[in-house]
Amino acid sequence: MADSSEAVTLATEPNVEENSAEVIPKEEPKQEEYKVFVGNLAFSTDEQQLADFFNKTGKVIKANIITRGTRSLGYGFVALETEEDAKKSGRRIK
């Protein structure tokens, strides 16, 4: 069975056995990210507002508010580009 990090391509050429497969590893660029947990958010806070707030201290890769259905659970994560940005944001909030 193929690992989830590999793509499987079925061969359809006439001179290849019908059920043969070639495994081609996926090449996904891995960008370093440093996640910061953010708690006690107002339920009305959206991901764009969270990203805008943290962009003041560093480059935000992604902001994610955890929800159940469409309702915010009041916490989330912000992925920042560098470790220094993550540390700066932590100092800014304290």
C-alpha positions as CSV (number, residue, x, y, z in Angstrom):
1,M,0.0,0.0,0.0
2,A,1.3,3.5,-0.9
3,D,2.4,5.9,1.9
4,S,0.2,9.0,2.0
5,S,3.2,11.1,1.0
6,E,3.5,9.3,-2.4
7,A,1.4,9.6,-5.5
8,V,0.4,6.5,-7.4
9,T,0.2,6.6,-11.2
10,L,-1.4,3.7,-13.0
11,A,0.2,2.7,-16.2
12,T,-2.1,2.8,-19.3
13,E,0.4,2.1,-22.0
14,P,-0.4,-1.0,-24.1
15,N,2.9,-2.9,-23.5
16,V,2.7,-2.6,-19.8
17,E,0.9,-5.1,-17.5
18,E,-2.6,-4.0,-16.8
19,N,-2.4,-3.6,-13.0
20,S,1.2,-2.3,-12.7
21,A,1.7,0.9,-10.9
22,E,4.6,3.4,-10.6
23,V,5.1,5.2,-7.3
24,I,6.2,8.8,-7.6
25,P,7.1,10.7,-4.4
26,K,5.3,14.0,-4.0
27,E,7.5,17.0,-3.9
28,E,5.9,19.4,-1.5
29,P,7.9,22.4,-0.5
30,K,8.1,22.5,3.3
31,Q,8.0,26.0,4.7
32,E,9.2,26.4,8.3
33,E,6.5,27.8,10.4
34,Y,6.3,28.7,14.1
35,K,2.9,28.3,15.7
36,V,1.6,30.4,18.5
37,F,-1.4,29.4,20.6
38,V,-3.9,32.3,21.1
39,G,-6.6,31.9,23.7
40,N,-9.4,34.0,25.2
41,L,-10.4,35.4,21.8
42,A,-13.7,37.2,21.4
43,F,-16.2,34.9,19.6
44,S,-16.6,37.6,17.0
45,T,-12.9,37.6,16.1
46,D,-12.3,36.2,12.6
47,E,-9.1,34.8,11.1
48,Q,-8.3,37.9,9.1
49,Q,-8.5,40.1,12.2
50,L,-6.3,37.6,14.0
51,A,-3.7,37.7,11.2
52,D,-3.8,41.5,11.0
53,F,-3.1,41.8,14.7
54,F,-0.1,39.4,14.5
55,N,1.2,41.0,11.3
56,K,2.3,43.9,13.4
57,T,5.1,41.8,14.9
58,G,6.0,39.5,12.1
59,K,5.0,37.8,8.8
60,V,1.9,35.6,9.4
61,I,1.8,32.5,7.2
62,K,-1.7,31.4,8.5
63,A,-4.2,32.3,11.2
64,N,-6.6,29.6,12.2
65,I,-9.5,30.0,14.7
66,I,-10.9,26.7,16.0
67,T,-14.6,26.3,15.5
68,R,-17.4,23.8,16.2
69,G,-19.7,24.2,13.2
70,T,-19.7,27.9,12.5
71,R,-19.2,29.0,16.2
72,S,-15.8,30.0,17.4
73,L,-14.4,28.2,20.4
74,G,-12.5,31.3,21.5
75,Y,-9.0,30.1,20.7
76,G,-6.7,29.5,17.7
77,F,-3.2,29.3,16.3
78,V,-1.1,31.7,14.3
79,A,1.8,30.4,12.1
80,L,4.6,32.9,11.8
81,E,7.5,32.8,9.4
82,T,10.4,32.9,11.8
83,E,11.1,31.9,15.4
84,E,12.0,35.4,16.2
85,D,8.6,36.7,15.0
86,A,6.9,34.1,17.2
87,K,8.9,35.2,20.2
88,K,8.2,38.9,19.5
89,S,4.5,38.2,19.3
90,G,4.6,36.4,22.6
91,R,6.3,39.3,24.3
92,R,3.9,41.8,22.8
93,I,0.9,40.0,24.2
94,K,2.1,39.6,27.7
